[in-house]
Amino acid sequence: MIRKTTRSKSFICHQRSSIWRKCTNLRTLKQIHARMIINGFNSNRFALRELIYASAYAIHSTIYYAHQVFAQISQPDLFMWNTMLRGSAQCRKPELAISFYAQMERGYIRPDQYTFPFVLKACTRLSWVNMGSVIHSKILKHGFEWNKFARNTLIYFHANCGDIRAASTLFDGSAREDVVAWSSLIAGYARRGELHMARWLFDEMPEKDLVSWNVMITGKCNSLMNDFTLTE
């Protein structure tokens, strides 16, 4: 059984209200949360989304407060689940995202195209290849492999700590028009020390951006530093 959750607007296009844009630290966050409770907004779906977004993602180092808040919400929607995954994946302990996803599975929450990329980003940061491969299979199972966001995250994962051949296959399949995919694959080859492949891709790249230039410069500098260390 898969439990359905209320679908919200695009996660990427989330717009914050003015009061939340002014919320920049834990103290202010707690003050706003207290006002929500006093004024009876603690069960308001829109207000709860803003609270979760602010505490899990927008404000630095408040992810644990976000987890406390989330635990008190009776029926969190998919936006809230994904926001918690996103914030957990980028915090100092990205394994929080993995355990949170396990909680999501136990609750039979139906994922969308944004769910797995956040988990995969945590796997990449942790270099958890096996778990990342499991998430790859789930992306295929749910039919999200053709989603741009999911595909680019897969390329990034495999290029950085998974199977570089899998990253190349994903890239060749449908990502050649996407500058993010180009940069991810170039970065993967550069980090592995395969600068000849990174340079070849960079030269083939139809439109170079700042990220791709930085990747090549960093890769070349690292290579020179390694050569210098070996000659000492």
Backbone bond lengths (Angstrom), bond angles and torsions (degrees), N, CA, C in turn:
res aa  C-N    CA-C-N  psi(-1)  N-CA   C-N-CA  omega(-1)  CA-C   N-CA-C  phi
1 M - - - 1.469 - - 1.526 109.73 -
2 I 1.314 117.29 130.93 1.458 122.62 176.39 1.518 108.49 -109.95
3 R 1.318 115.88 120.97 1.459 119.01 -179.77 1.519 109.77 -81.60
4 K 1.293 116.81 126.62 1.455 120.96 178.80 1.524 110.10 -80.32
5 T 1.298 116.06 148.83 1.454 121.10 176.38 1.508 108.77 -124.15
6 T 1.307 116.03 160.33 1.457 120.72 -179.71 1.511 110.21 -63.95
7 R 1.298 117.64 125.51 1.457 121.82 178.88 1.519 110.01 -79.87
8 S 1.298 116.17 137.71 1.457 120.63 178.43 1.510 108.84 -115.08
9 K 1.332 116.18 176.89 1.450 120.35 178.40 1.512 110.72 -66.03
10 S 1.292 116.15 170.71 1.452 122.03 -176.93 1.515 111.93 -46.75
11 F 1.325 115.48 129.93 1.456 121.23 -179.78 1.522 110.69 -62.26
12 I 1.313 116.34 -42.12 1.457 121.09 -176.30 1.525 111.54 -65.37
13 C 1.321 117.16 -31.47 1.464 121.33 -173.68 1.529 112.79 -94.78
14 H 1.323 117.47 19.69 1.461 120.63 -178.28 1.529 110.95 -59.97
15 Q 1.324 115.66 129.87 1.458 121.79 179.46 1.534 109.12 -111.02
16 R 1.330 116.89 129.24 1.459 121.45 -178.90 1.523 110.70 -94.31
17 S 1.341 115.95 144.35 1.459 120.44 176.73 1.524 109.56 -76.30
18 S 1.321 116.84 166.15 1.461 121.56 -173.73 1.523 112.53 -62.27
19 I 1.332 117.60 -37.51 1.461 120.09 -177.88 1.532 111.10 -64.36
20 W 1.336 116.82 -35.58 1.459 119.82 -179.80 1.523 111.63 -79.21
21 R 1.308 117.50 -28.02 1.462 119.51 176.71 1.530 111.40 -66.76
22 K 1.335 116.52 -25.85 1.461 121.12 177.91 1.527 111.97 -83.93
23 C 1.312 116.83 -9.13 1.462 121.66 -179.21 1.534 108.80 -85.47
24 T 1.331 116.66 108.24 1.473 120.12 -172.59 1.515 114.15 -124.65
25 N 1.328 118.51 2.07 1.466 119.63 179.59 1.528 109.98 -150.61
26 L 1.315 115.27 169.45 1.463 120.64 -175.16 1.526 112.08 -64.37
27 R 1.307 117.33 -37.98 1.468 120.24 -179.46 1.529 111.09 -60.51
28 T 1.332 116.60 -48.61 1.467 120.67 178.70 1.518 110.96 -64.35
29 L 1.324 115.81 -38.18 1.462 120.87 178.88 1.529 110.91 -59.73
30 K 1.316 116.19 -45.52 1.458 120.33 179.93 1.528 111.41 -66.22
31 Q 1.328 116.67 -35.43 1.463 120.30 178.16 1.526 110.96 -64.48
32 I 1.322 116.07 -44.45 1.471 120.26 179.24 1.521 110.33 -65.71
33 H 1.327 116.02 -40.76 1.465 120.25 178.49 1.523 110.29 -61.02
34 A 1.331 116.82 -42.76 1.469 120.99 179.11 1.527 111.00 -62.36
35 R 1.329 116.63 -41.11 1.469 120.81 177.73 1.521 111.08 -64.72
36 M 1.331 116.57 -35.77 1.471 120.46 176.51 1.526 110.41 -59.84
37 I 1.327 115.83 -44.65 1.467 120.79 -178.44 1.529 110.56 -66.28
38 I 1.333 116.11 -46.07 1.472 121.12 -178.64 1.524 111.71 -61.88
39 N 1.327 116.92 -39.19 1.469 121.45 -176.51 1.529 113.38 -91.65
40 G 1.320 116.60 7.76 1.459 120.67 174.40 1.508 115.63 77.26
41 F 1.340 117.18 23.65 1.462 120.40 -179.86 1.532 112.85 -98.77
42 N 1.329 116.53 8.28 1.461 119.35 -175.41 1.525 113.10 -71.22
43 S 1.319 116.80 -9.17 1.464 119.91 175.76 1.529 111.43 -115.94
44 N 1.334 115.55 6.50 1.461 120.63 178.33 1.523 109.65 -76.88
45 R 1.323 116.67 122.90 1.457 121.42 -173.47 1.528 112.41 -60.97
46 F 1.319 117.31 -44.18 1.461 120.28 -179.00 1.530 110.99 -65.01
47 A 1.333 116.76 -43.70 1.464 120.65 -179.81 1.527 111.24 -64.21
48 L 1.322 116.80 -38.90 1.460 120.28 179.29 1.527 111.62 -66.67
49 R 1.325 116.33 -37.88 1.464 119.32 176.55 1.528 110.60 -61.50
50 E 1.331 115.90 -43.42 1.463 120.22 179.53 1.529 110.52 -63.59
51 L 1.326 116.46 -41.21 1.463 120.99 -179.87 1.526 111.02 -63.60
52 I 1.317 116.81 -44.68 1.468 120.90 179.13 1.524 110.72 -66.47
53 Y 1.318 117.00 -42.39 1.471 120.16 179.59 1.525 111.02 -61.64
54 A 1.330 116.52 -43.65 1.461 120.59 -178.62 1.525 111.27 -66.55
55 S 1.320 116.87 -47.05 1.468 120.42 -174.03 1.522 112.87 -76.89
56 A 1.334 117.48 -32.45 1.470 120.08 -176.93 1.514 113.15 -87.70
57 Y 1.324 117.03 -30.03 1.464 118.36 -170.24 1.532 114.55 -130.21
58 A 1.316 117.28 -48.66 1.465 119.95 -169.55 1.523 113.68 -73.53
59 I 1.329 117.36 -33.86 1.460 121.17 -177.87 1.521 109.86 -102.48
60 H 1.303 116.72 133.94 1.460 121.80 -176.78 1.530 111.63 -69.24
61 S 1.340 115.94 136.15 1.467 123.78 171.73 1.526 114.70 63.79
62 T 1.318 117.57 34.47 1.470 119.75 175.77 1.527 111.31 -120.64
63 I 1.318 117.31 19.12 1.464 121.34 -175.65 1.530 111.85 -63.12
64 Y 1.337 117.58 -34.37 1.461 119.03 -178.65 1.532 110.62 -70.75
65 Y 1.309 116.36 -33.97 1.464 119.64 174.14 1.525 109.36 -65.38
66 A 1.324 116.55 -38.55 1.471 121.07 177.71 1.521 110.84 -59.94
67 H 1.333 116.65 -41.17 1.465 120.11 178.92 1.525 111.04 -65.67
68 Q 1.326 116.94 -37.22 1.464 120.20 177.04 1.520 111.05 -64.28
69 V 1.330 115.84 -43.44 1.469 120.75 179.76 1.525 110.36 -64.98
70 F 1.330 115.61 -46.62 1.462 120.66 -176.88 1.527 111.25 -58.90
71 A 1.330 116.19 -38.29 1.463 120.62 -178.06 1.532 112.20 -63.29
72 Q 1.336 116.62 -20.51 1.468 120.93 -178.64 1.528 112.91 -93.33
73 I 1.322 117.60 -5.14 1.467 121.31 -179.34 1.520 109.29 -86.86
74 S 1.328 116.93 124.45 1.467 120.87 -173.07 1.525 113.29 -69.48
75 Q 1.323 117.15 -43.40 1.467 120.00 -178.80 1.525 110.35 -136.60
76 P 1.324 117.26 75.49 1.469 119.90 179.72 1.520 111.15 -64.58
77 D 1.331 116.41 141.62 1.458 119.30 178.95 1.530 110.08 -87.05
78 L 1.313 115.97 176.61 1.462 120.27 -174.35 1.525 112.06 -65.47
79 F 1.322 116.92 -32.82 1.464 119.61 175.83 1.523 110.64 -58.09
80 M 1.303 117.04 -42.48 1.468 121.20 -179.76 1.528 110.89 -66.72
81 W 1.326 116.86 -44.07 1.461 120.34 177.57 1.532 110.66 -59.18
82 N 1.319 116.35 -47.79 1.467 120.00 -178.79 1.527 112.27 -65.60
83 T 1.333 116.21 -36.83 1.458 119.80 178.42 1.525 110.60 -65.19
84 M 1.308 116.99 -40.35 1.459 121.24 177.21 1.536 110.52 -64.22
85 L 1.309 116.64 -40.80 1.460 120.27 176.69 1.524 110.85 -62.70
86 R 1.323 115.59 -43.77 1.462 120.73 -178.64 1.533 111.13 -61.87
87 G 1.321 116.12 -48.23 1.457 120.14 179.97 1.511 112.59 -65.86
88 S 1.335 116.73 -39.74 1.464 120.69 179.95 1.524 111.44 -66.57
89 A 1.327 116.37 -36.42 1.464 120.80 -178.42 1.522 112.45 -67.34
90 Q 1.331 117.09 -27.48 1.461 119.78 -176.58 1.535 113.22 -100.90
91 C 1.331 117.87 -1.39 1.458 120.28 -178.83 1.529 110.89 -79.78
92 R 1.318 116.32 -178.42 1.461 120.61 -176.94 1.526 113.03 -67.20
93 K 1.316 116.55 -21.75 1.456 121.47 179.01 1.529 109.02 -122.54
94 P 1.329 117.08 80.66 1.461 119.85 -176.22 1.528 114.20 -63.89
95 E 1.347 116.65 -13.69 1.467 118.72 175.89 1.529 111.17 -63.44
96 L 1.336 117.17 -17.47 1.460 120.81 174.28 1.530 110.72 -58.92
97 A 1.325 115.75 -36.59 1.471 119.95 179.89 1.528 110.76 -66.17
98 I 1.327 116.36 -37.17 1.469 120.13 -179.70 1.522 110.30 -66.37
99 S 1.335 116.69 -47.41 1.468 119.90 179.87 1.533 111.05 -66.65
100 F 1.334 116.43 -33.91 1.465 119.97 179.07 1.530 109.99 -68.68
101 Y 1.340 116.39 -38.47 1.458 118.95 176.86 1.520 110.83 -64.29
102 A 1.338 116.88 -38.33 1.470 120.13 177.17 1.526 110.11 -60.82
103 Q 1.334 116.74 -39.18 1.462 121.56 175.83 1.529 110.47 -62.50
104 M 1.316 116.04 -39.58 1.466 121.82 179.09 1.529 110.36 -62.98
105 E 1.315 116.23 -42.29 1.472 120.32 178.89 1.527 111.31 -65.68
106 R 1.326 115.60 -41.75 1.471 119.13 179.62 1.524 111.39 -62.69
107 G 1.333 116.31 -28.13 1.462 120.36 179.14 1.515 113.37 -88.01
108 Y 1.347 116.85 4.34 1.466 122.87 179.90 1.528 111.99 55.60
109 I 1.339 116.12 41.10 1.464 120.90 177.85 1.522 109.00 -83.33
110 R 1.318 116.46 126.31 1.454 120.80 -178.98 1.539 110.27 -73.40
111 P 1.337 118.19 122.18 1.471 120.57 -179.62 1.525 111.84 -78.85
112 D 1.343 115.91 166.18 1.459 120.49 171.50 1.529 108.56 -125.56
113 Q 1.325 116.85 -167.40 1.460 120.89 -174.21 1.517 113.60 -68.44
114 Y 1.345 117.64 -13.72 1.464 120.57 179.88 1.525 112.93 -95.02
115 T 1.317 117.07 -19.62 1.464 121.09 -173.92 1.523 112.38 -62.32
116 F 1.323 116.74 -57.07 1.461 120.43 -173.47 1.528 114.30 -66.69
117 P 1.334 120.14 -37.59 1.466 118.65 177.80 1.521 113.94 -57.15
118 F 1.331 117.75 -35.61 1.467 119.54 178.72 1.529 110.74 -67.38
119 V 1.335 116.59 -39.86 1.467 120.36 176.62 1.528 109.81 -65.40
120 L 1.318 115.69 -41.02 1.460 120.91 -179.21 1.527 111.47 -64.68
121 K 1.323 117.42 -35.13 1.469 120.32 176.59 1.520 111.02 -63.81
122 A 1.344 116.21 -37.61 1.466 120.01 176.26 1.528 110.19 -65.02
123 C 1.315 116.70 -42.05 1.474 120.82 178.16 1.526 110.76 -60.77
124 T 1.325 116.53 -39.52 1.465 120.97 179.63 1.519 110.56 -65.02
125 R 1.319 117.44 -45.09 1.458 121.08 179.78 1.519 111.83 -63.33
126 L 1.340 116.41 -33.93 1.458 121.81 -179.08 1.526 113.01 -88.71
127 S 1.348 115.88 -9.79 1.472 122.35 -173.62 1.529 111.06 58.32
128 W 1.314 116.04 38.58 1.456 122.33 177.78 1.532 108.43 -89.26
129 V 1.306 115.64 86.10 1.463 121.31 -173.75 1.523 111.54 -65.63
130 N 1.325 116.95 -44.98 1.468 119.81 -177.11 1.528 111.46 -63.40
131 M 1.318 116.42 -45.18 1.459 119.83 179.01 1.520 110.43 -64.79
132 G 1.324 116.53 -39.88 1.458 120.01 177.70 1.519 112.24 -61.71
133 S 1.331 115.79 -37.25 1.467 120.29 178.03 1.527 111.33 -66.79
134 V 1.337 115.57 -35.35 1.469 120.14 175.85 1.530 110.29 -63.88
135 I 1.338 116.17 -43.23 1.458 120.42 178.67 1.531 110.58 -64.60
136 H 1.336 116.72 -37.48 1.471 120.73 176.09 1.526 110.02 -57.30
137 S 1.329 116.43 -45.36 1.468 119.91 -179.22 1.529 111.22 -65.08
138 K 1.332 117.04 -33.30 1.469 119.98 178.93 1.528 110.91 -71.31
139 I 1.330 116.50 -35.27 1.470 120.15 175.51 1.523 109.75 -61.23
140 L 1.337 116.40 -42.79 1.464 120.72 177.63 1.525 110.61 -65.08
141 K 1.324 116.76 -42.88 1.467 121.65 -178.13 1.521 111.59 -59.84
142 H 1.332 116.42 -39.75 1.461 120.84 -177.18 1.530 112.33 -89.25
143 G 1.317 117.25 -0.81 1.459 120.49 175.94 1.513 115.06 75.87
144 F 1.339 116.75 28.25 1.460 120.09 -178.03 1.525 113.29 -98.86
145 E 1.334 117.60 5.58 1.467 119.22 -175.05 1.522 113.15 -65.40
146 W 1.336 117.42 -21.46 1.468 120.33 179.44 1.520 112.26 -92.31
147 N 1.326 116.84 -2.37 1.461 120.00 174.99 1.527 109.00 -74.15
148 K 1.307 116.48 132.66 1.468 121.68 -175.33 1.522 112.20 -58.62
149 F 1.328 117.13 -44.35 1.458 121.62 -178.04 1.529 110.83 -64.57
150 A 1.329 116.76 -46.31 1.462 121.37 -179.81 1.525 111.26 -66.49
151 R 1.327 116.19 -44.03 1.478 120.46 -178.65 1.525 111.73 -62.75
152 N 1.322 117.60 -44.13 1.463 120.10 -179.54 1.524 111.92 -65.68
153 T 1.332 116.54 -35.37 1.460 119.32 177.64 1.517 110.87 -69.41
154 L 1.319 116.98 -36.21 1.457 120.96 174.95 1.530 110.89 -62.50
155 I 1.312 116.49 -44.81 1.466 120.47 178.34 1.526 109.93 -60.43
156 Y 1.325 116.23 -44.39 1.467 121.15 -179.65 1.525 110.95 -61.96
157 F 1.340 116.54 -43.84 1.467 120.69 179.54 1.527 111.23 -61.68
158 H 1.335 116.60 -53.89 1.462 119.74 -176.71 1.529 111.89 -66.66
159 A 1.314 117.07 -34.08 1.468 119.73 179.60 1.522 111.61 -68.74
160 N 1.330 116.97 -30.76 1.460 120.45 -176.06 1.518 113.99 -90.86
161 C 1.329 117.33 -42.08 1.465 117.30 -175.62 1.527 113.72 -142.85
162 G 1.310 117.66 -2.99 1.460 120.61 -179.63 1.519 111.65 -100.24
163 D 1.308 115.42 -133.72 1.458 122.53 -177.74 1.530 108.79 -100.77
164 I 1.323 116.49 112.02 1.464 120.69 -177.61 1.525 111.28 -61.98
165 R 1.344 116.38 -28.40 1.471 119.66 177.33 1.529 110.93 -68.03
166 A 1.337 115.73 -37.00 1.464 119.91 176.68 1.528 110.01 -65.00
167 A 1.331 116.20 -39.90 1.462 120.57 177.71 1.521 110.60 -61.80
168 S 1.337 116.52 -42.72 1.468 121.16 179.87 1.520 111.60 -65.35
169 T 1.337 116.11 -39.16 1.462 120.45 179.08 1.527 111.07 -64.42
170 L 1.335 116.34 -44.24 1.464 120.74 177.30 1.518 110.80 -62.08
171 F 1.321 115.69 -39.80 1.454 121.21 179.96 1.523 111.33 -65.31
172 D 1.318 115.79 -46.19 1.470 120.38 -178.82 1.519 111.76 -67.07
173 G 1.338 115.52 -27.22 1.450 118.92 -175.87 1.513 114.36 -68.01
174 S 1.335 117.48 -46.74 1.467 117.85 -174.40 1.521 114.53 -157.72
175 A 1.323 118.01 9.12 1.461 118.73 -170.02 1.524 114.50 -108.63
176 R 1.319 118.15 6.48 1.464 119.91 -173.00 1.522 114.00 -67.26
177 E 1.310 117.16 -16.23 1.466 120.13 179.34 1.527 111.65 -94.24
178 D 1.329 116.90 3.02 1.458 121.33 -173.45 1.530 110.33 -109.41
179 V 1.313 117.04 117.65 1.466 121.48 -176.28 1.530 111.20 -65.57
180 V 1.330 117.67 -30.64 1.469 120.84 178.09 1.516 110.54 -65.10
181 A 1.326 116.77 -42.20 1.461 121.08 178.58 1.526 111.05 -63.98
182 W 1.332 116.77 -43.12 1.464 120.81 176.75 1.527 110.43 -56.60
183 S 1.315 116.53 -50.67 1.466 121.46 -176.90 1.525 111.67 -63.31
184 S 1.333 116.91 -38.37 1.464 120.83 179.81 1.527 111.28 -64.39
185 L 1.325 116.11 -44.28 1.458 119.71 -178.96 1.532 111.12 -69.31
186 I 1.318 116.60 -41.65 1.473 120.75 176.92 1.530 109.93 -59.50
187 A 1.344 116.69 -44.35 1.460 121.42 179.81 1.521 111.08 -61.95
188 G 1.330 116.16 -39.30 1.460 119.88 179.76 1.514 112.31 -62.80
189 Y 1.320 116.73 -46.56 1.472 119.77 178.61 1.528 110.59 -65.45
190 A 1.319 117.53 -39.07 1.463 120.95 -179.36 1.522 111.00 -64.56
191 R 1.327 117.25 -42.11 1.461 120.71 -179.72 1.526 111.89 -67.03
192 R 1.301 116.52 -28.24 1.462 120.74 178.38 1.525 112.38 -84.37
193 G 1.325 116.14 -0.80 1.457 119.75 179.05 1.511 114.03 84.53
194 E 1.328 117.56 6.26 1.473 121.12 -179.51 1.529 108.18 -93.02
195 L 1.327 114.61 69.62 1.461 119.96 -174.74 1.528 112.90 -68.69
196 H 1.329 116.80 -25.89 1.469 118.79 178.69 1.522 111.03 -64.46
197 M 1.368 115.81 -39.63 1.469 119.80 177.33 1.522 110.77 -72.03
198 A 1.336 115.85 -40.10 1.462 119.72 178.46 1.527 110.50 -61.06
199 R 1.334 115.70 -42.76 1.468 119.92 -179.24 1.527 110.80 -67.90
200 W 1.325 116.48 -38.81 1.467 119.81 179.86 1.534 109.91 -63.12
201 L 1.340 116.81 -44.92 1.461 120.51 178.28 1.524 111.10 -64.02
202 F 1.336 115.20 -40.85 1.458 119.90 179.54 1.528 110.92 -60.84
203 D 1.333 116.60 -42.28 1.468 120.82 178.97 1.531 111.58 -66.90
204 E 1.335 116.39 -32.42 1.462 121.37 -179.55 1.530 112.57 -80.88
205 M 1.305 116.61 -17.38 1.467 121.66 -176.03 1.527 110.47 -60.39
206 P 1.332 117.43 122.01 1.473 119.84 -175.38 1.522 114.08 -67.48
207 E 1.334 116.50 -32.19 1.466 119.87 -179.06 1.523 108.92 -140.93
208 K 1.311 116.97 108.59 1.460 122.05 -176.36 1.528 110.19 -85.60
209 D 1.330 115.99 140.27 1.456 120.59 177.09 1.524 109.79 -119.20
210 L 1.322 116.30 -179.35 1.463 121.44 -177.70 1.525 111.42 -62.37
211 V 1.336 116.69 -36.82 1.464 120.72 -179.23 1.520 110.87 -62.66
212 S 1.330 116.87 -47.04 1.464 120.09 -178.53 1.533 111.71 -64.40
213 W 1.338 116.36 -38.57 1.468 119.46 175.75 1.525 110.94 -63.03
214 N 1.328 117.09 -44.24 1.468 120.99 179.49 1.527 111.53 -62.81
215 V 1.319 115.80 -38.76 1.468 120.45 178.46 1.517 110.88 -60.82
216 M 1.314 116.64 -46.92 1.463 120.78 -179.04 1.524 111.54 -66.32
217 I 1.310 116.99 -42.46 1.468 120.47 179.99 1.530 110.22 -64.19
218 T 1.344 116.55 -44.42 1.465 120.70 179.15 1.522 111.20 -63.93
219 G 1.331 116.12 -43.22 1.458 120.25 179.14 1.517 112.04 -61.71
220 K 1.317 116.66 -42.79 1.467 120.93 179.50 1.520 110.82 -65.87
221 C 1.333 117.54 -41.97 1.464 121.10 179.18 1.531 111.38 -63.78
222 N 1.320 116.15 -41.88 1.465 119.98 178.00 1.521 111.28 -63.21
223 S 1.336 116.13 -39.77 1.456 120.58 179.01 1.529 110.88 -63.80
224 L 1.320 116.45 -42.89 1.463 120.82 179.04 1.527 110.93 -65.06
225 M 1.336 116.76 -39.19 1.453 120.62 178.31 1.524 111.53 -64.90
226 N 1.338 116.56 -39.70 1.458 120.71 177.75 1.520 111.09 -65.31
227 D 1.341 116.73 -41.74 1.468 120.74 178.04 1.524 110.61 -63.07
228 F 1.335 115.95 -39.74 1.464 120.46 -179.74 1.531 110.58 -65.63
229 T 1.354 116.48 -40.08 1.474 121.41 -179.86 1.529 110.35 -65.00
230 L 1.333 116.76 -40.17 1.462 120.68 -178.16 1.521 111.95 -68.77
231 T 1.332 118.19 -27.95 1.458 121.22 -177.73 1.521 112.63 -86.03
232 E 1.348 115.88 -10.06 1.472 117.96 -179.42 1.523 111.59 -73.81
